[in-house]
């Protein structure tokens, strides 16, 4: 009877030891997996932080470029306004006396230039046609 009970005890203790070993192995595997999961989580966090920092740098660079471009636009606008003010302040050229000159007087001048040989007959005819077309 002792033999049977002892053998049952041995079987039970073997099973318990086997179960205990399985449990220990499972815990070890769980610790390993926890470590890997933790590493993956930390790595993902670092990657997100780096990507966020890179995005911030890119945004700052873009904002700086946009600000610089806006400053250039503002400077060009000021130059344009200054040029327009200068143009308005300058007296208009006196083109009116030439335009108001009598066409017959101009024609006489062209004829004199032709007689003096300063302009050719073709040039005289062209100037005369232009003058008559403006009348």
Buried (B, 14 or more C-beta within 10 A) or exposed (E): EEEEEEEEEEEEEEEEEEEEEEEEEEEEEEEEEEEEEEEEEEEEEEEEEEEEEEEEEEEEEEEEEEEEEEEEEEEEEEEEEEEEEEEEEEEEEEEEEEEEEEEEEBBEEBBEBBEEEEBEEEEBEEBBEEBEEEE
